[in-house]
Amino acid sequence: MRRYEPGSRETEADRLSNLQSLHRKLEENLILLVRRQKDATAWEVPHAEVIDTRDTLQQVCNPLLS
């Protein structure tokens, strides 16, 4: 049985200090924050109630984004 070995978190973009690339700083966490209303000053982590557990994350979020 082969064991899974994750790839390196340091990318070519990191080595070249390419600030334009999305493939960099993979060791750092990224947290999505949104405003509940467009004019609100407070930011929060998006959340929604999942009613049907067969739904994908995209199916749950689509009504919230429209």
DSSP file (Angstrom, degrees, kcal/mol; ACC not computed):
  #  RESIDUE AA STRUCTURE BP1 BP2  ACC     N-H-->O    O-->H-N    N-H-->O    O-->H-N    TCO  KAPPA ALPHA  PHI   PSI    X-CA   Y-CA   Z-CA
    1    1 A M              0   0    0      0, 0.0     2,-0.2     0, 0.0     0, 0.0   0.000 360.0 360.0 360.0 125.5    0.0    0.0    0.0
    2    2 A R        -     0   0    0      1,-0.0     2,-0.4     0, 0.0     0, 0.0  -0.556 360.0-134.8 -79.8 143.4    1.4    3.4   -1.0
    3    3 A R        -     0   0    0     -2,-0.2     2,-0.3     1,-0.0    -1,-0.0  -0.796  21.2-113.3 -99.4 141.4    1.4    6.2    1.5
    4    4 A Y        -     0   0    0     -2,-0.4    -1,-0.0     1,-0.0     0, 0.0  -0.539  28.3-168.1 -72.6 132.1    0.3    9.7    0.5
    5    5 A E        -     0   0    0     -2,-0.3    -1,-0.0     0, 0.0    -2,-0.0  -0.966  17.6-135.1-122.2 113.4    3.0   12.3    0.6
    6    6 A P        -     0   0    0      0, 0.0     3,-0.1     0, 0.0     2,-0.0  -0.284  25.2-109.7 -66.0 152.4    1.8   15.9    0.3
    7    7 A G        -     0   0    0      1,-0.2     2,-0.1     2,-0.0     0, 0.0  -0.219  43.7 -78.7 -74.4 169.8    3.7   18.2   -2.0
    8    8 A S        -     0   0    0      1,-0.1    -1,-0.2     2,-0.1     0, 0.0  -0.395  27.0-144.7 -68.3 144.5    5.9   21.1   -0.8
    9    9 A R  S    S+     0   0    0     -3,-0.1    17,-0.7    -2,-0.1     2,-0.6   0.561  81.0  87.4 -86.5  -8.8    4.1   24.2    0.3
   10   10 A E        -     0   0    0     16,-0.1     2,-0.2    15,-0.1    -2,-0.1  -0.824  66.9-168.5 -90.5 123.9    6.9   26.3   -1.2
   11   11 A T     >  -     0   0    0     -2,-0.6     4,-2.0    12,-0.1     3,-0.2  -0.519  38.7-101.4-107.2 173.4    6.3   27.0   -4.8
   12   12 A E  H  > S+     0   0    0      1,-0.2     4,-2.1     2,-0.2     6,-0.2   0.868 123.0  58.3 -60.6 -37.2    8.3   28.4   -7.7
   13   13 A A  H  >>S+     0   0    0     10,-0.5     5,-2.6     1,-0.2     4,-0.5   0.872 105.3  50.1 -62.3 -37.1    6.4   31.7   -7.2
   14   14 A D  H >45S+     0   0    0      9,-0.4     3,-0.9     3,-0.2    -2,-0.2   0.932 110.4  49.0 -64.9 -45.5    7.7   31.8   -3.6
   15   15 A R  H 3<5S+     0   0    0     -4,-2.0    -2,-0.2     1,-0.2    -1,-0.2   0.842 116.8  41.9 -64.1 -33.0   11.3   31.2   -4.7
   16   16 A L  H 3<5S-     0   0    0     -4,-2.1    -1,-0.2    -5,-0.2    -2,-0.2   0.447 107.4-124.8 -92.6  -0.9   11.1   33.9   -7.4
   17   17 A S  T <<5 +     0   0    0     -3,-0.9     2,-1.1    -4,-0.5    -3,-0.2   0.886  43.6 175.1  56.0  41.6    9.2   36.3   -5.0
   18   18 A N    > < -     0   0    0     -5,-2.6     3,-0.8     1,-0.2    -1,-0.2  -0.691  13.5-177.4 -80.7 100.4    6.5   36.6   -7.6
   19   19 A L  T 3  S+     0   0    0     -2,-1.1    -1,-0.2     1,-0.2     5,-0.1   0.584  76.6  62.9 -76.3 -10.7    3.8   38.8   -5.9
   20   20 A Q  T 3  S+     0   0    0     -7,-0.1    -1,-0.2    -3,-0.1     2,-0.2   0.638  84.3  95.5 -87.3 -15.9    1.4   38.5   -8.9
   21   21 A S    <   -     0   0    0     -3,-0.8     3,-0.2     1,-0.1     0, 0.0  -0.480  61.8-152.7 -82.4 144.8    1.0   34.7   -8.6
   22   22 A L  S    S+     0   0    0      1,-0.2     2,-1.1    -2,-0.2    -1,-0.1   0.573  87.7  79.5 -83.1 -11.7   -1.9   33.0   -6.7
   23   23 A H  S    S+     0   0    0      2,-0.0   -10,-0.5     3,-0.0    -9,-0.4  -0.452  78.6  90.8 -95.7  60.1    0.5   30.0   -6.2
   24   24 A R        +     0   0    0     -2,-1.1   -14,-0.1    -3,-0.2   -12,-0.0  -0.967  69.7  28.3-148.4 161.9    2.4   31.5   -3.3
   25   25 A K    >   +     0   0    0     -2,-0.3     3,-1.5     1,-0.1    -1,-0.1   0.868  62.6 160.0  55.0  41.5    2.3   31.6    0.5
   26   26 A L  T 3   +     0   0    0    -17,-0.7    -1,-0.1     1,-0.3   -16,-0.1   0.669  64.6  66.3 -69.5 -15.7    0.5   28.3    0.7
   27   27 A E  T 3  S+     0   0    0    -18,-0.3    -1,-0.3     2,-0.1     2,-0.3   0.621  89.9  81.2 -80.1 -11.2    1.6   27.8    4.3
   28   28 A E  S <  S-     0   0    0     -3,-1.5     2,-0.2     1,-0.0     0, 0.0  -0.671  81.5-119.4 -95.9 150.3   -0.5   30.7    5.4
   29   29 A N        -     0   0    0     -2,-0.3     2,-0.4     2,-0.0    -2,-0.1  -0.586  18.1-153.9 -86.3 148.6   -4.3   30.6    6.0
   30   30 A L        -     0   0    0     -2,-0.2     2,-0.5     2,-0.0     0, 0.0  -0.992   7.9-164.7-122.9 127.4   -6.8   32.6    4.1
   31   31 A I        -     0   0    0     -2,-0.4     2,-0.5     2,-0.0    -2,-0.0  -0.955  14.2-137.3-118.3 127.5  -10.1   33.5    5.7
   32   32 A L        -     0   0    0     -2,-0.5     2,-0.4    14,-0.1    -2,-0.0  -0.701  23.5-176.9 -83.9 127.0  -13.1   34.8    3.7
   33   33 A L        -     0   0    0     -2,-0.5     2,-0.3    12,-0.2    12,-0.2  -0.970   2.2-179.3-123.1 141.5  -15.0   37.7    5.3
   34   34 A V  B     -A   44   0A   0     10,-3.0    10,-2.7    -2,-0.4     2,-0.4  -0.904  29.0-115.7-134.2 162.0  -18.1   39.3    3.9
   35   35 A R        -     0   0    0     -2,-0.3     8,-0.1     8,-0.2     3,-0.1  -0.849  16.8-144.4 -95.5 135.7  -20.5   42.1    4.7
   36   36 A R  S    S+     0   0    0      6,-0.5     2,-0.3    -2,-0.4    -1,-0.1   0.913  90.4  22.0 -65.9 -41.4  -24.0   41.0    5.5
   37   37 A Q  S >  S-     0   0    0      1,-0.1     3,-1.4    -3,-0.1    -1,-0.1  -0.921  85.8-117.6-124.2 152.9  -25.4   44.1    3.8
   38   38 A K  T 3  S+     0   0    0     -2,-0.3    -1,-0.1     1,-0.3    -2,-0.0   0.846 114.2  41.7 -59.4 -36.6  -23.6   46.3    1.3
   39   39 A D  T 3  S+     0   0    0     -3,-0.0    -1,-0.3    -4,-0.0     2,-0.0   0.419  89.3 117.8 -92.1   1.9  -23.6   49.4    3.5
   40   40 A A    <   -     0   0    0     -3,-1.4    -5,-0.0     1,-0.1     0, 0.0  -0.331  53.3-154.3 -70.4 150.3  -22.7   47.5    6.7
   41   41 A T  S    S+     0   0    0      2,-0.0     2,-0.2    -2,-0.0    -1,-0.1   0.672  70.3  84.1 -95.2 -20.5  -19.4   48.4    8.5
   42   42 A A        -     0   0    0      1,-0.0    -6,-0.5     0, 0.0     2,-0.3  -0.603  64.5-151.2 -87.7 145.0  -19.0   45.0   10.2
   43   43 A W        +     0   0    0     -2,-0.2     2,-0.3    -8,-0.1    -8,-0.2  -0.848  17.9 176.6-110.8 149.1  -17.5   42.0    8.5
   44   44 A E  B     -A   34   0A   0    -10,-2.7   -10,-3.0    -2,-0.3     3,-0.0  -0.966  37.7 -95.2-147.6 163.1  -18.3   38.3    9.3
   45   45 A V        -     0   0    0     -2,-0.3   -12,-0.2   -12,-0.2   -14,-0.0  -0.664  53.5-107.6 -76.4 131.8  -17.6   34.8    8.2
   46   46 A P        +     0   0    0      0, 0.0     2,-0.3     0, 0.0    -1,-0.1  -0.320  48.1 170.8 -63.1 143.2  -20.2   33.6    5.7
   47   47 A H        +     0   0    0     14,-0.0     2,-0.3    -3,-0.0    -3,-0.0  -0.992  12.5 174.4-151.6 153.8  -22.7   31.1    7.1
   48   48 A A        -     0   0    0     -2,-0.3     2,-0.4     2,-0.0    13,-0.1  -0.981  36.6-103.3-157.5 151.4  -25.9   29.4    6.0
   49   49 A E        -     0   0    0     -2,-0.3     2,-0.7    11,-0.1    -2,-0.0  -0.645  30.3-142.4 -78.9 132.0  -28.2   26.7    7.3
   50   50 A V        +     0   0    0     -2,-0.4     3,-0.1     1,-0.2     7,-0.0  -0.863  27.4 168.2 -97.2 114.7  -27.8   23.4    5.4
   51   51 A I        +     0   0    0     -2,-0.7     2,-0.7     1,-0.3    -1,-0.2   0.879  68.5  42.9 -93.6 -46.1  -31.2   21.8    5.1
   52   52 A D    >   -     0   0    0      1,-0.1     3,-2.0     2,-0.0    -1,-0.3  -0.907  68.3-158.0-106.2 113.4  -30.6   19.0    2.5
   53   53 A T  T 3  S+     0   0    0     -2,-0.7    -1,-0.1     1,-0.3    -3,-0.0   0.559  89.6  67.3 -71.3  -5.7  -27.3   17.3    3.3
   54   54 A R  T 3  S+     0   0    0      2,-0.1    -1,-0.3    -3,-0.0     2,-0.1   0.580  80.4 103.5 -86.0  -9.6  -27.1   16.1   -0.3
   55   55 A D  S <  S-     0   0    0     -3,-2.0     2,-0.1     1,-0.1    -5,-0.0  -0.416  71.4-127.9 -70.7 145.4  -26.6   19.7   -1.5
   56   56 A T     >  -     0   0    0     -2,-0.1     4,-1.9     1,-0.1     5,-0.2  -0.453  28.2-104.7 -83.1 166.5  -23.1   20.8   -2.4
   57   57 A L  H  > S+     0   0    0      1,-0.2     4,-2.1     2,-0.2     5,-0.2   0.884 123.0  53.5 -58.7 -39.2  -21.6   23.9   -0.9
   58   58 A Q  H  > S+     0   0    0      1,-0.2     4,-2.1     2,-0.2    -1,-0.2   0.897 106.7  51.2 -64.8 -39.8  -22.2   25.8   -4.2
   59   59 A Q  H  4 S+     0   0    0      1,-0.2    -1,-0.2     2,-0.2    -2,-0.2   0.864 111.5  47.9 -65.6 -35.3  -25.9   24.9   -4.1
   60   60 A V  H  < S+     0   0    0     -4,-1.9     4,-0.4     1,-0.2    -1,-0.2   0.883 116.0  43.9 -70.1 -38.7  -26.2   26.1   -0.5
   61   61 A C  H >X S+     0   0    0     -4,-2.1     4,-1.5     1,-0.2     3,-0.8   0.770  92.6  79.8 -81.9 -27.4  -24.5   29.4   -1.3
   62   62 A N  H >X S+     0   0    0     -4,-2.1     4,-0.9     1,-0.3     3,-0.5   0.876  93.1  48.7 -53.3 -45.7  -26.1   30.4   -4.6
   63   63 A P  H 34 S+     0   0    0      0, 0.0     3,-0.3     0, 0.0    -1,-0.3   0.834 110.1  53.9 -63.9 -28.4  -29.3   31.7   -3.0
   64   64 A L  H <4 S+     0   0    0     -3,-0.8    -2,-0.2    -4,-0.4    -3,-0.1   0.792 107.6  50.1 -73.8 -27.1  -27.2   33.8   -0.6
   65   65 A L  H <<        0   0    0     -4,-1.5    -1,-0.2    -3,-0.5    -3,-0.1   0.621 360.0 360.0 -88.2 -13.8  -25.2   35.4   -3.4
   66   66 A S     <        0   0    0     -4,-0.9    -1,-0.2    -3,-0.3    -2,-0.1   0.466 360.0 360.0 -93.4 360.0  -28.2   36.5   -5.5
